[in-house]
């Protein structure tokens, strides 16, 4: 049963992950005869009124006066907790803004989506996660431009209990498409803790593995696993208060003792149990016992399942757990189970789902969705791969040795150019200013002033539009590796949807000032112009134009760094235009407006961008509008 959940996580600490096709989720639901309901009907999902009501965190309390079918028998904090969780899921279905959805959580929330490697800690980080990874997993909210953009979360079953004024809620759910059809391989279980203020303080979500299921292949791998590494960070709670008093707890205890007769005695004769590492359910005690014995023979006796948290009533139970080896928690072995009980307290049905093991798919889905929405991103991706290969690895494509050779002359040249940054040192005749070929200095400083000019697009990074690679640090990186930072930003940046952005929306006070500072274009164009002039007349000892040009060409024929600068200038000229349309959109300018300024900014290298910064419409300020 659930013991096989460790087959992927542990094996993947030493072996490869499983993957594959999909299976029919309808069969899973029918196998257990579990009720299901859609929290927000498709016909109502576009209703603005429904969105406001279901997205509000206060709707959890309003719902107490009109309780749902499954929560009608609950009272007190158990009812509040269930309604909070139901309202949270309804807000996701209604496509509420991520900032609104984040209000269901406490300031110090610990949110574990097992599609990702690390937990999200804190409401601010969770809000950023919701914006950044929308569509990459069910509880990451739904994206506007992915296959799941028309999906909805359908709750199959839910259990909620109260404890010291707080509540624990376990939910089993799956996804449907816009036509109400089940999306394959999306059965999931999530476990929540809700405080006495009605805020979710912790959440854990785990989704079934894709088909074909790993099955017994994982057990075979486990026989070869040894020297397992522990990870105490995976423990969600202490377990001192959990005792073996119910059939569910006795089942875990019997499993850890390897008493399989006692373990299956906690189930009804006609039980139906799904370990979602397998394609089919175990349909009675005999099938279940055969499976458990096979697991027992494959697993070390030092492996134990530890219950981290449990939400249990007389009819249902949700369990959050992890696996330990000799008391040491094992990485990637957390999971959730959902059970229904008969009138005698025995387990009638069960679902067990382990967490996803490496490679985690959340980030990869976020990235791949960007290419699906805008295939043109493949151009900067391909160019970046070629750029990094040619600059750092290849020999013979560009002059000079590759960067990984760490040639002393190369690093001395980089050092000298950096000392003469923006030509300050040579113009002031500072004694430590090194002598560098003036044309190389000119190209270098023109390139850096061009890279700095992209700061005018800092409005591309906002709290409601975070990017996988934050634009601020990428701008700094462009001063060191130019296209090596520009290109990955272009193919990973978040798509722009807003048609009106305010200055205050830009993430960071300094960024707000720099992004909208009109003199930036004039200042940097002056630096660029001075760099060009310096190339022709700086350092008279390098002779007239013909002499210095010929010596510059000779230098480039053996200089990897200088040659790469020429490549960077071409790349900047090509991709300068990629920012302009979105920037005008943020300023409320439609596609057919300001065509002259738009085309100058897109197609006149460097100086066109400088002119655009000076002449473009200013972002409005909320403060001025209020006045």
C-alpha positions, 0 to 999 in steps of 0.5 A: 500500500502506501509503503510503496510511496517511498519507491520513487523518492528513495530510489531517486536519491540514487536513481532516475525518476519515473514518467509517462502517460495518463490514465482515466481519473473517473475509474479512480473515483468510481472504484471508491464510490466517493462523492464529488462536487464542483465548488463553483459550477462552470456556468457561474465561474465567469460571474463577477458576483460569484468571483467576489463572494467566493474569493473573499476570505471573509466568505468563510464566515458568511458561509456558516449561515448557509453551510455546504452539504458536507459541512452542515453537520459540523460546528465551531472551528471545524466548520469554520476551517472547512469553509475557509478551505472551501472558499480558498478553492472556490477563489482559485476556481473563480480566477480571483487575483492571487493577491486576494487568494493569498489573504486566506493565509496567515503572515507566516504560512508554511505552504508545501506544494510537492511539485516544487522542491522547497516550501513557500514560507510567508504570505508575501512569498506565497502571493509571489508564488501564485503569480509566478507559477499560475497553472503549474499545479492545481493549488498554484492557481490557474494561469491565463495561457495554459492547458489548465486555463479552463480547468476547475478543482472538483472536491471528491471528499473532505474531512474537518476536525477542531482542536483547541479552537483551531481546525484541521482539514483534509481534502481529496480532489481532482481537476476537470476541463471546461466541459466538465471532463476529468483531467487524467492523473490529477487526483490529489490530497491536501492537508490544512491547518486553520488558526482561530482567526480563520487563516490557513497557517500550513498547507500540504498538497500532493498529486498522484504520479503520472501513468504508467504508474511505477508499480512494483518496479519501485520495489525492485529498486528499493532492494538495492538502496542503502546508505539512505540520507535523512532530512529532518526538514521534511517533518511537518509537525511533532507527533507526540500527541498521536496515539494508536487509538483508531483503525487508521492509527492502528494500521500505521502502527501494525505496518511499522511492526510488520504485522500484516495480519493486524494491519489488514484487520483494520479494513473491511472485508470488501475494502477498496484501497488505491495506492496511486503508485499502481494503476488499479485498486486492491479490492478486498482484504486478501488483495491488500494483504498480498500487496502488503506482504510483497512490500514487507519483503522488499523494504528494510525493517528500519523503515517506519511511517510516521504520522505528522498530522491527522484529521479524523471523524467517525466517518473519514480520516485524512493523514499527513505522514512521512517515512523514517529510516532508523528514526531519521526522516528520509527526503522526498517521502512525505505523503497524504492519505484519505480514508472512509470508515464504516459504522464499526470504525474499520477502513472502507476505502482509502487513497494513498499519494506520495509526494513527487520525487526529483525531478520536480515538475512545478518549475519546469511546467512554469517554464514550458508554459511560457514557450507554449504561450509564446513560441517566439521565446525559442529564438532568445533561448536558442541564441543564448545556448549558442552564445554561451557555447561559443563564448565559453566552450568552443574553439575556432568559432570566435578568435582566441581561446575559450573562456574556460581556459582562464587565459591570464591575458583575458582576465587582465583585459577584463580588469583593465576595461572595468577600471576604465568604466565609462571612461572616467579614469582615462578622462581624469588621467588617474594614475592607476588607469591602464592603457587599453586600445581606445576602440576596444574601450569605446565598444565596451563602454557603449555596450555597458551604457546600452545595457544600463538603458534597459533599466527604463523597463524596470516596470516589467518587474512588479508585485503582481508580475514577478519574473522567474529571473528578477529583472533588477539582478539581471540588469546588474548581471548585464553589466558583467556578462551582457547578453548572457543575462539579457537573453535568459531574461527574455525567454523566461519573463512573465507575459504582460497582461496589464494595460495600465500600470502605476509607478507605485506598482514597480517592485522597489522604491529605487526601481520606481525612481530609476525606471521613470527617470527621464534624464536616463536616456539623455545621460546614457546616450551621452556616455554612448556618444562619448564612447564612440568619439573616444574610439576615433580620437582617444589616446592619440598614440594609437594614430589616425583612424586607419591605423587604429582601426587596423590595429583594432582588427588585429586585436579582435583576431586573437581576442575572445573578449573583444570579439564577444563585445561585437556579438553583444552589440548585434544581440542588443540591436536585435532584441531591444525591440522586445521590450517596447510594445509591452512597455507602451501597453503598460502606459495605456497606449494601444497597438496602433498609437504612437507608431513613430516613437514605437518604430524608432524605439524598436528599430534604431539601435541604442539612440532610438531607445534613448529617444524613447526613454525621453519621449514616452508617456509617463506612468501615472501615479496613484497618489496624483490621481487621488489628489 
